[in-house]
Amino acid sequence: MSNPTIAPWVREILRCPKCLADLRDETGPAGPELVCTGADCGLAYPIEDGIPVLLIDKARPRA
């Protein structure tokens, strides 16, 4: 699944601010989000109005 609102070149360089792992596109309870692929992290960052909010305190922990 790809998020067309984020330019491909920007999407390529985005990383989890907590562990620096790659992020994958998903749809969460509140809409589109970027989810950390790190084995010990797994935070989900919201995308608001097409802008990824890569703030750890705004991220949703995945159970």
N, CA, C and O atoms as CSV, one atom per row, in Angstrom:
chain,resi,resn,atom,element,x,y,z
A,1,MET,N,N,0.853,-1.173,0.000
A,1,MET,CA,C,0.000,0.000,0.000
A,1,MET,C,C,0.896,1.231,0.000
A,1,MET,O,O,1.849,1.292,0.776
A,2,SER,N,N,0.616,2.195,-0.837
A,2,SER,CA,C,1.423,3.394,-0.949
A,2,SER,C,C,0.563,4.615,-0.640
A,2,SER,O,O,-0.630,4.635,-0.941
A,3,ASN,N,N,1.165,5.614,-0.049
A,3,ASN,CA,C,0.439,6.836,0.269
A,3,ASN,C,C,0.745,7.871,-0.806
A,3,ASN,O,O,1.844,8.424,-0.827
A,4,PRO,N,N,-0.209,8.145,-1.703
A,4,PRO,CA,C,0.055,9.060,-2.811
A,4,PRO,C,C,0.223,10.512,-2.392
A,4,PRO,O,O,0.653,11.324,-3.211
A,5,THR,N,N,-0.095,10.875,-1.156
A,5,THR,CA,C,0.012,12.262,-0.736
A,5,THR,C,C,1.437,12.643,-0.344
A,5,THR,O,O,1.738,13.830,-0.225
A,6,ILE,N,N,2.312,11.676,-0.143
A,6,ILE,CA,C,3.699,11.941,0.213
A,6,ILE,C,C,4.553,11.698,-1.026
A,6,ILE,O,O,4.496,10.623,-1.622
A,7,ALA,N,N,5.340,12.692,-1.412
A,7,ALA,CA,C,6.189,12.565,-2.598
A,7,ALA,C,C,7.091,11.336,-2.450
A,7,ALA,O,O,7.632,11.097,-1.370
A,8,PRO,N,N,7.255,10.562,-3.512
A,8,PRO,CA,C,8.061,9.334,-3.441
A,8,PRO,C,C,9.480,9.558,-2.917
A,8,PRO,O,O,9.989,8.737,-2.154
A,9,TRP,N,N,10.119,10.644,-3.312
A,9,TRP,CA,C,11.491,10.876,-2.852
A,9,TRP,C,C,11.532,11.169,-1.352
A,9,TRP,O,O,12.500,10.818,-0.677
A,10,VAL,N,N,10.484,11.810,-0.832
A,10,VAL,CA,C,10.403,12.072,0.611
A,10,VAL,C,C,10.131,10.763,1.341
A,10,VAL,O,O,10.757,10.465,2.357
A,11,ARG,N,N,9.204,9.997,0.820
A,11,ARG,CA,C,8.827,8.713,1.439
A,11,ARG,C,C,10.031,7.790,1.572
A,11,ARG,O,O,10.153,7.051,2.549
A,12,GLU,N,N,10.922,7.839,0.578
A,12,GLU,CA,C,12.114,6.987,0.571
A,12,GLU,C,C,13.068,7.270,1.726
A,12,GLU,O,O,13.736,6.359,2.214
A,13,ILE,N,N,13.138,8.511,2.162
A,13,ILE,CA,C,14.117,8.872,3.183
A,13,ILE,C,C,13.552,8.894,4.607
A,13,ILE,O,O,14.310,9.041,5.566
A,14,LEU,N,N,12.236,8.749,4.755
A,14,LEU,CA,C,11.635,8.781,6.095
A,14,LEU,C,C,12.038,7.559,6.904
A,14,LEU,O,O,12.044,6.442,6.387
A,15,ARG,N,N,12.373,7.768,8.164
A,15,ARG,CA,C,12.744,6.702,9.093
A,15,ARG,C,C,12.090,6.973,10.438
A,15,ARG,O,O,11.712,8.105,10.737
A,16,CYS,N,N,11.961,5.937,11.238
A,16,CYS,CA,C,11.416,6.071,12.581
A,16,CYS,C,C,12.355,6.951,13.407
A,16,CYS,O,O,13.552,6.670,13.471
A,17,PRO,N,N,11.842,8.003,14.037
A,17,PRO,CA,C,12.706,8.868,14.838
A,17,PRO,C,C,13.210,8.204,16.117
A,17,PRO,O,O,14.185,8.668,16.709
A,18,LYS,N,N,12.569,7.141,16.543
A,18,LYS,CA,C,12.989,6.462,17.774
A,18,LYS,C,C,14.125,5.477,17.521
A,18,LYS,O,O,15.116,5.477,18.252
A,19,CYS,N,N,13.992,4.629,16.482
A,19,CYS,CA,C,14.996,3.573,16.277
A,19,CYS,C,C,15.654,3.610,14.896
A,19,CYS,O,O,16.549,2.811,14.621
A,20,LEU,N,N,15.228,4.519,14.031
A,20,LEU,CA,C,15.780,4.719,12.688
A,20,LEU,C,C,15.473,3.596,11.701
A,20,LEU,O,O,16.111,3.509,10.651
A,21,ALA,N,N,14.513,2.743,12.018
A,21,ALA,CA,C,14.111,1.671,11.102
A,21,ALA,C,C,13.238,2.249,9.986
A,21,ALA,O,O,12.729,3.365,10.090
A,22,ASP,N,N,13.077,1.466,8.919
A,22,ASP,CA,C,12.181,1.852,7.827
A,22,ASP,C,C,10.749,1.945,8.332
A,22,ASP,O,O,10.393,1.357,9.353
A,23,LEU,N,N,9.941,2.689,7.601
A,23,LEU,CA,C,8.519,2.829,7.912
A,23,LEU,C,C,7.705,2.243,6.766
A,23,LEU,O,O,8.081,2.372,5.600
A,24,ARG,N,N,6.599,1.605,7.097
A,24,ARG,CA,C,5.711,1.075,6.054
A,24,ARG,C,C,4.359,1.773,6.167
A,24,ARG,O,O,3.942,2.186,7.249
A,25,ASP,N,N,3.692,1.894,5.032
A,25,ASP,CA,C,2.375,2.520,4.979
A,25,ASP,C,C,1.314,1.552,5.463
A,25,ASP,O,O,1.303,0.386,5.070
A,26,GLU,N,N,0.428,2.033,6.310
A,26,GLU,CA,C,-0.707,1.244,6.780
A,26,GLU,C,C,-1.882,2.181,7.029
A,26,GLU,O,O,-1.743,3.403,6.994
A,27,THR,N,N,-3.023,1.587,7.277
A,27,THR,CA,C,-4.194,2.351,7.686
A,27,THR,C,C,-4.554,1.899,9.087
A,27,THR,O,O,-4.826,0.721,9.318
A,28,GLY,N,N,-4.555,2.840,10.022
A,28,GLY,CA,C,-4.869,2.531,11.410
A,28,GLY,C,C,-6.273,2.969,11.760
A,28,GLY,O,O,-7.052,3.326,10.876
A,29,PRO,N,N,-6.606,2.946,13.039
A,29,PRO,CA,C,-7.945,3.313,13.493
A,29,PRO,C,C,-8.329,4.752,13.138
A,29,PRO,O,O,-9.505,5.048,12.927
A,30,ALA,N,N,-7.334,5.648,13.073
A,30,ALA,CA,C,-7.621,7.058,12.793
A,30,ALA,C,C,-7.310,7.448,11.351
A,30,ALA,O,O,-7.413,8.623,10.997
A,31,GLY,N,N,-6.935,6.488,10.517
A,31,GLY,CA,C,-6.629,6.783,9.125
A,31,GLY,C,C,-5.226,6.359,8.749
A,31,GLY,O,O,-4.654,5.475,9.387
A,32,PRO,N,N,-4.655,6.985,7.707
A,32,PRO,CA,C,-3.328,6.573,7.239
A,32,PRO,C,C,-2.254,6.840,8.285
A,32,PRO,O,O,-2.314,7.814,9.036
A,33,GLU,N,N,-1.278,5.952,8.311
A,33,GLU,CA,C,-0.172,6.107,9.247
A,33,GLU,C,C,1.057,5.410,8.692
A,33,GLU,O,O,0.968,4.586,7.782
A,34,LEU,N,N,2.194,5.753,9.253
A,34,LEU,CA,C,3.455,5.101,8.926
A,34,LEU,C,C,3.846,4.272,10.139
A,34,LEU,O,O,3.886,4.779,11.260
A,35,VAL,N,N,4.135,2.998,9.913
A,35,VAL,CA,C,4.427,2.080,11.006
A,35,VAL,C,C,5.890,1.660,10.944
A,35,VAL,O,O,6.399,1.274,9.892
A,36,CYS,N,N,6.549,1.744,12.084
A,36,CYS,CA,C,7.949,1.343,12.198
A,36,CYS,C,C,8.075,-0.159,11.981
A,36,CYS,O,O,7.263,-0.939,12.478
A,37,THR,N,N,9.109,-0.558,11.230
A,37,THR,CA,C,9.350,-1.972,10.968
A,37,THR,C,C,10.358,-2.565,11.952
A,37,THR,O,O,10.692,-3.745,11.855
A,38,GLY,N,N,10.840,-1.771,12.884
A,38,GLY,CA,C,11.802,-2.259,13.871
A,38,GLY,C,C,11.171,-3.302,14.789
A,38,GLY,O,O,10.054,-3.116,15.270
A,39,ALA,N,N,11.882,-4.390,15.028
A,39,ALA,CA,C,11.362,-5.502,15.826
A,39,ALA,C,C,11.016,-5.094,17.255
A,39,ALA,O,O,10.056,-5.612,17.825
A,40,ASP,N,N,11.773,-4.187,17.834
A,40,ASP,CA,C,11.549,-3.796,19.220
A,40,ASP,C,C,10.806,-2.467,19.368
A,40,ASP,O,O,10.604,-1.997,20.488
A,41,CYS,N,N,10.403,-1.864,18.269
A,41,CYS,CA,C,9.761,-0.549,18.323
A,41,CYS,C,C,8.299,-0.662,17.902
A,41,CYS,O,O,7.414,-0.762,18.752
A,42,GLY,N,N,8.044,-0.647,16.610
A,42,GLY,CA,C,6.692,-0.826,16.091
A,42,GLY,C,C,5.730,0.326,16.308
A,42,GLY,O,O,4.517,0.121,16.254
A,43,LEU,N,N,6.232,1.536,16.551
A,43,LEU,CA,C,5.337,2.676,16.738
A,43,LEU,C,C,4.635,3.028,15.431
A,43,LEU,O,O,5.192,2.832,14.351
A,44,ALA,N,N,3.419,3.546,15.530
A,44,ALA,CA,C,2.647,3.964,14.366
A,44,ALA,C,C,2.481,5.485,14.429
A,44,ALA,O,O,1.933,6.025,15.390
A,45,TYR,N,N,2.963,6.158,13.389
A,45,TYR,CA,C,2.933,7.614,13.319
A,45,TYR,C,C,1.787,8.058,12.417
A,45,TYR,O,O,1.658,7.555,11.301
A,46,PRO,N,N,0.956,8.987,12.875
A,46,PRO,CA,C,-0.187,9.422,12.062
A,46,PRO,C,C,0.252,10.271,10.873
A,46,PRO,O,O,1.307,10.904,10.892
A,47,ILE,N,N,-0.574,10.266,9.857
A,47,ILE,CA,C,-0.416,11.176,8.718
A,47,ILE,C,C,-1.624,12.099,8.760
A,47,ILE,O,O,-2.763,11.662,8.595
A,48,GLU,N,N,-1.356,13.383,8.983
A,48,GLU,CA,C,-2.433,14.366,9.106
A,48,GLU,C,C,-2.375,15.338,7.937
A,48,GLU,O,O,-1.367,16.015,7.735
A,49,ASP,N,N,-3.447,15.404,7.176
A,49,ASP,CA,C,-3.520,16.270,5.994
A,49,ASP,C,C,-2.356,16.027,5.036
A,49,ASP,O,O,-1.826,16.964,4.438
A,50,GLY,N,N,-1.960,14.751,4.894
A,50,GLY,CA,C,-0.894,14.389,3.974
A,50,GLY,C,C,0.508,14.596,4.524
A,50,GLY,O,O,1.489,14.392,3.809
A,51,ILE,N,N,0.614,14.998,5.781
A,51,ILE,CA,C,1.922,15.258,6.395
A,51,ILE,C,C,2.174,14.251,7.504
A,51,ILE,O,O,1.387,14.172,8.447
A,52,PRO,N,N,3.263,13.471,7.413
A,52,PRO,CA,C,3.571,12.525,8.481
A,52,PRO,C,C,3.990,13.273,9.747
A,52,PRO,O,O,4.827,14.174,9.702
A,53,VAL,N,N,3.401,12.888,10.863
A,53,VAL,CA,C,3.736,13.497,12.153
A,53,VAL,C,C,4.700,12.532,12.857
A,53,VAL,O,O,4.282,11.615,13.564
A,54,LEU,N,N,5.988,12.764,12.644
A,54,LEU,CA,C,7.006,11.855,13.169
A,54,LEU,C,C,7.518,12.327,14.528
A,54,LEU,O,O,8.711,12.565,14.716
A,55,LEU,N,N,6.597,12.452,15.455
A,55,LEU,CA,C,6.915,12.815,16.837
A,55,LEU,C,C,6.615,11.603,17.711
A,55,LEU,O,O,5.512,11.058,17.669
A,56,ILE,N,N,7.586,11.190,18.490
A,56,ILE,CA,C,7.424,9.988,19.315
A,56,ILE,C,C,6.238,10.122,20.264
A,56,ILE,O,O,5.517,9.149,20.489
A,57,ASP,N,N,6.025,11.310,20.823
A,57,ASP,CA,C,4.909,11.479,21.765
A,57,ASP,C,C,3.543,11.483,21.074
A,57,ASP,O,O,2.521,11.383,21.753
A,58,LYS,N,N,3.498,11.595,19.755
A,58,LYS,CA,C,2.242,11.527,19.001
A,58,LYS,C,C,2.011,10.134,18.400
A,58,LYS,O,O,0.947,9.856,17.847
A,59,ALA,N,N,3.021,9.266,18.517
A,59,ALA,CA,C,2.929,7.932,17.932
A,59,ALA,C,C,2.032,7.019,18.779
A,59,ALA,O,O,1.886,7.192,19.989
A,60,ARG,N,N,1.449,6.054,18.093
A,60,ARG,CA,C,0.577,5.074,18.747
A,60,ARG,C,C,1.351,3.764,18.884
A,60,ARG,O,O,1.849,3.234,17.890
A,61,PRO,N,N,1.455,3.237,20.106
A,61,PRO,CA,C,2.119,1.934,20.248
A,61,PRO,C,C,1.243,0.841,19.649
A,61,PRO,O,O,0.022,0.853,19.804
A,62,ARG,N,N,1.869,-0.085,18.978
A,62,ARG,CA,C,1.133,-1.219,18.400
A,62,ARG,C,C,1.281,-2.410,19.319
A,62,ARG,O,O,2.389,-2.751,19.732
A,63,ALA,N,N,0.183,-3.033,19.635
A,63,ALA,CA,C,0.203,-4.159,20.582
A,63,ALA,C,C,0.637,-5.447,19.943
A,63,ALA,O,O,0.702,-6.477,20.613
